[in-house]
């Protein structure tokens, strides 16, 4: 006999709600971690979802023989789920850093978590029917309604509460602790009169061990993360921050450079080295400023290094910089070594900073600009691929002055030629005339850009008569940069990148994995 059936039913449905929320958080945590470490979020999401859904079916079948002992089985399943799900992010991060594997391990973890989540359903249904003697259909309707609501809340809490408050590693551990407490203690209390005392004692002792393991991992999570992260980078880490958009890491090398080599990484990808970044930023900036440059627009470039070069022109009147991640511009203004490198560019009164997604901002942008510099990270997933699409460049044409110049950082013509020429093709399909060019940046190797302008005549590669003294770029170097050797000419079958067909993701994945 169940004491106070109405209260018991409420508590069991609350358990369904919270367990569903926890299950979805585990799922989202695996997707997010894969996006940070591997990129290609479409593939990561598809892999996690498909493996987990399949595993849930396996788990549901595997739980059928356990329905006779539904209470104890459910408590044990929730304990295992809390342990595996709570430790999943920490375990996968450590494996990635020390062993160098991720996708294979993630697939195993996703399968195990999926089996345990799938086993919940038949066991919960059995317990709910014990409390409320009703038709099976009614129990199923109640359970699934609450289950879907819990998934909704879990999906919203992950980006809005857990990540900002606890971070990815500790957030999963907190969810695991909630999962263990609710899934084990509450259910054992509801069915305390139907469960043998030694079974309850054993399961509660198991819960205590699981909570102790999760708590210990929580205490040492920061030290583990710092140690594991350092394994991923050659040089000592000066700063590391995980934002809602990306992981930012700054390193400094004291070997052979006397501490001069400051490096910025976003999601593990090198963005610049202070030893040679001037080559990259001179090539990015000054060809675009060879014409009129009274008003300049910078999309990306939150480190302020392109700003530094732009502001060297005294006739520049205003610069609008659109950067999605406020943490990047905070780094450019408040992190001493980077502020020194960009010359305090953000303090210049001519600079206006806008924190917004460049794609969304451009849809509603008003006015026109004489020069536009586009300095986004390489397109590795749909979030960045849209910034290299025909649609994006088409929107850009609406804010260009008649004689405007646009320059787009376009990756490496040597290491990723298909990606490079896809960007050039996409810009051309948007109605801009293009002039591709390439330079050598030792930290990156061969690196390419596309200069573009409205009209049918490709813009000439030249420098402004008012160009300030440069360390790398000269008229001769710039003229030579337009020459591509025979093994790096444009392939004939390159496709443009669009929102509906983000081919540049496939190009990049196939090219960079071998370099």
JOHUMO-V639315 format. One record per backbone hydrogen bond with DSSP energy under -0.5 kcal/mol. CO is the residue of the C=O (numbers start at 0). NH is the residue of the N-H. If there is no record, write none. Layout:
# JOHUMO-V639315
((CO;NH) (CO;NH))
This chain:
# JOHUMO-V639315
((0;2) (3;7) (4;8) (5;9) (6;10) (7;11) (8;12) (9;13) (10;14) (11;15) (12;16) (13;17) (14;18) (15;19) (16;20) (17;21) (18;22) (19;23) (20;24) (21;25) (22;26) (23;27) (24;28) (25;29) (26;30) (27;31) (28;32) (29;33) (30;34) (31;35) (32;36) (33;37) (33;38) (39;43) (40;44) (41;45) (42;46) (43;47) (44;48) (45;49) (46;50) (47;51) (48;52) (49;53) (50;54) (51;55) (52;56) (53;57) (54;58) (55;59) (56;60) (57;61) (58;62) (60;63) (62;65) (63;66) (64;67) (65;68) (66;69) (68;72) (69;73) (70;74) (71;75) (72;76) (73;77) (74;78) (75;79) (76;80) (77;81) (78;82) (79;83) (80;84) (81;85) (82;86) (83;87) (84;88) (86;90) (87;91) (88;92) (89;93) (90;94) (91;95) (92;96) (93;97) (94;98) (94;99) (94;100) (101;105) (102;106) (103;107) (104;108) (105;109) (106;110) (107;111) (108;112) (109;113) (110;114) (111;115) (112;116) (113;117) (114;118) (115;119) (116;119) (116;120) (117;120) (117;121) (118;122) (119;123) (120;124) (121;125) (122;126) (123;127) (124;128) (125;129) (126;130) (127;131) (130;132) (131;133) (134;137) (134;138) (135;139) (136;140) (137;141) (138;142) (139;143) (140;144) (141;145) (142;146) (143;147) (144;148) (145;149) (146;150) (147;151) (148;152) (149;153) (150;154) (151;155) (152;156) (153;157) (154;158) (155;159) (156;160) (156;161) (157;162) (160;164) (161;165) (161;166) (162;166) (165;169) (166;170) (167;171) (168;172) (169;173) (170;174) (171;175) (172;176) (173;177) (174;178) (175;179) (176;180) (177;181) (178;182) (179;183) (179;184) (180;184) (180;185) (181;186) (183;187) (184;188) (185;189) (186;190) (188;191) (190;193) (191;194) (195;199) (196;200) (197;201) (198;202) (199;203) (200;204) (201;205) (202;206) (203;207) (204;208) (205;209) (206;210) (207;211) (208;212) (209;213) (210;214) (211;215) (212;216) (213;217) (214;218) (215;219) (216;220) (217;220) (219;223) (220;224) (221;225) (222;226) (223;227) (224;228) (225;229) (226;230) (227;231) (228;231) (229;232) (235;251) (238;249) (240;242) (240;247) (245;242) (245;247) (246;248) (246;266) (247;240) (248;264) (249;237) (249;238) (250;262) (251;235) (252;258) (252;260) (253;255) (253;257) (256;259) (259;261) (260;252) (261;273) (262;250) (263;270) (263;271) (264;248) (264;266) (265;268) (268;265) (271;263) (272;275) (272;276) (275;278) (275;279) (276;280) (277;281) (278;282) (279;283) (280;284) (281;285) (284;287) (284;288) (286;289) (293;316) (293;317) (294;369) (294;370) (295;319) (296;372) (297;299) (297;321) (298;374) (300;303) (303;307) (304;308) (305;309) (306;310) (308;311) (309;312) (311;313) (312;315) (317;295) (318;320) (318;351) (319;297) (319;321) (320;322) (320;353) (321;299) (323;325) (324;327) (324;328) (325;329) (326;330) (327;331) (328;332) (329;333) (330;334) (333;335) (334;337) (334;338) (335;339) (336;340) (337;341) (338;343) (339;342) (341;344) (343;346) (344;347) (347;350) (349;318) (351;320) (353;322) (353;355) (356;360) (357;361) (358;362) (359;363) (360;363) (360;364) (361;364) (368;400) (369;404) (370;296) (371;373) (371;406) (372;298) (372;374) (373;408) (374;300) (377;379) (379;39) (380;384) (381;385) (383;386) (384;387) (385;388) (388;392) (389;393) (390;394) (391;395) (392;396) (393;397) (394;397) (395;398) (396;399) (398;368) (400;403) (404;371) (405;451) (406;373) (407;449) (410;412) (410;447) (411;415) (415;419) (416;420) (417;421) (418;422) (419;423) (420;424) (421;425) (421;496) (422;426) (423;427) (424;428) (425;429) (426;431) (427;430) (430;454) (432;452) (434;450) (436;448) (438;440) (438;446) (440;443) (440;444) (444;440) (446;438) (447;409) (448;436) (449;407) (450;434) (451;405) (452;432) (455;457) (459;461) (463;466) (473;477) (474;478) (475;479) (476;480) (477;481) (478;481) (479;482) (480;437) (481;483) (484;487) (485;488) (490;493) (495;497) (496;389) (500;497) (500;502) (501;504) (501;505) (502;506) (503;507) (504;508) (505;509) (506;510) (507;511) (508;512) (510;513) (511;514))
